[in-house]
Amino acid sequence: MTFPNDETGQVLTEMQAAGIDLNAMHKVVFFQLFEQEQQAQALVAHLAEHAPDMQVELAPDELPNVWDVNCTVNMIPSYDGIVAQEAEFELLAGKFNGYNDGWGIEA
């Protein structure tokens, strides 16, 4: 399988080279960052209401005054699926003054 030459494609290429089956379901974690805990909590509350089956975790970041909201989606990690999900999270996080900061697969 080949992927576009961008950050998402590079990560998927590295995962494939490491032997991860990209045709199987995985827990894909999308990272949202916020400068205020209240904004992060607002996203968590929104997701609890609108996506109750999604696993969502709120935690302080390693950086001071930054809050992480990690959203886990069970999906086959296709390039198009990852890009589409990131775009959705970017729009959603933006509504609460945050932003999407990438993704990863739980190992």
C-alpha positions as CSV (number, residue, x, y, z in Angstrom):
1,M,0.0,0.0,0.0
2,T,1.3,3.5,-0.8
3,F,0.3,6.7,0.8
4,P,0.5,10.4,-0.2
5,N,3.7,12.2,0.6
6,D,2.6,14.2,3.7
7,E,2.7,13.7,7.5
8,T,-0.3,11.3,7.7
9,G,1.0,9.3,4.8
10,Q,4.5,9.1,6.4
11,V,3.1,7.9,9.7
12,L,1.0,5.2,7.9
13,T,4.0,4.1,5.9
14,E,6.0,3.8,9.1
15,M,3.3,1.8,10.8
16,Q,2.9,-0.5,7.8
17,A,6.7,-1.1,7.8
18,A,6.5,-1.9,11.5
19,G,4.1,-4.7,10.7
20,I,0.9,-3.1,11.8
21,D,-2.1,-4.4,9.9
22,L,-3.7,-1.3,8.5
23,N,-6.7,-3.3,7.2
24,A,-7.8,-4.2,10.7
25,M,-9.8,-2.1,13.3
26,H,-7.6,-0.1,15.7
27,K,-8.2,2.4,18.5
28,V,-7.1,5.6,16.8
29,V,-6.5,8.5,19.2
30,F,-7.0,12.1,18.0
31,F,-5.3,14.8,20.2
32,Q,-7.0,18.1,20.8
33,L,-5.2,20.9,22.7
34,F,-6.6,23.8,24.7
35,E,-5.0,26.7,26.6
36,Q,-7.8,26.7,29.2
37,E,-9.2,23.8,31.1
38,Q,-12.7,25.2,30.9
39,Q,-12.5,25.1,27.1
40,A,-11.3,21.5,27.2
41,Q,-14.1,20.5,29.6
42,A,-16.6,22.1,27.3
43,L,-15.5,19.8,24.4
44,V,-15.6,16.8,26.7
45,A,-19.2,17.7,27.7
46,H,-20.2,18.2,24.1
47,L,-18.7,14.8,23.1
48,A,-20.4,13.1,26.0
49,E,-23.8,14.4,24.7
50,H,-23.2,13.9,21.0
51,A,-20.8,10.9,20.8
52,P,-21.5,9.0,24.0
53,D,-19.7,5.9,22.7
54,M,-16.4,7.7,22.1
55,Q,-13.7,7.3,24.7
56,V,-12.6,10.8,25.7
57,E,-9.9,11.6,28.2
58,L,-9.0,15.1,29.6
59,A,-5.6,15.6,31.1
60,P,-3.1,18.3,31.7
61,D,-0.4,18.5,29.0
62,E,3.4,18.3,29.7
63,L,3.5,22.0,28.8
64,P,2.2,24.4,31.5
65,N,-1.3,25.9,30.9
66,V,-2.2,23.4,28.1
67,W,-4.9,20.8,28.4
68,D,-5.2,17.6,26.3
69,V,-8.5,16.0,25.2
70,N,-7.7,12.6,23.7
71,C,-10.5,11.2,21.6
72,T,-10.4,7.5,20.7
73,V,-12.2,6.3,17.6
74,N,-12.4,2.6,16.6
75,M,-11.7,2.6,12.9
76,I,-9.7,1.1,10.1
77,P,-6.8,3.6,9.8
78,S,-7.1,4.4,6.1
79,Y,-5.5,7.6,4.8
80,D,-8.8,9.1,3.8
81,G,-10.5,8.1,7.0
82,I,-7.7,9.6,9.2
83,V,-7.7,12.9,7.1
84,A,-11.5,13.2,7.3
85,Q,-11.6,12.5,11.0
86,E,-8.8,15.0,11.7
87,A,-10.7,17.7,9.7
88,E,-13.9,17.0,11.8
89,F,-11.9,17.3,15.1
90,E,-10.2,20.5,13.9
91,L,-13.6,22.1,13.3
92,L,-15.0,20.8,16.5
93,A,-12.1,21.8,18.7
94,G,-12.1,25.2,17.0
95,K,-15.6,25.8,18.3
96,F,-14.1,25.6,21.8
97,N,-11.0,27.6,21.1
98,G,-8.7,24.5,20.7
99,Y,-7.1,22.7,17.8
100,N,-6.4,19.2,16.6
101,D,-2.8,18.2,17.3
102,G,-2.5,14.9,15.4
103,W,-3.3,11.3,16.0
104,G,-1.8,7.9,16.9
105,I,-2.8,4.3,17.4
106,E,-2.9,2.7,20.8
107,A,-0.3,0.0,20.9
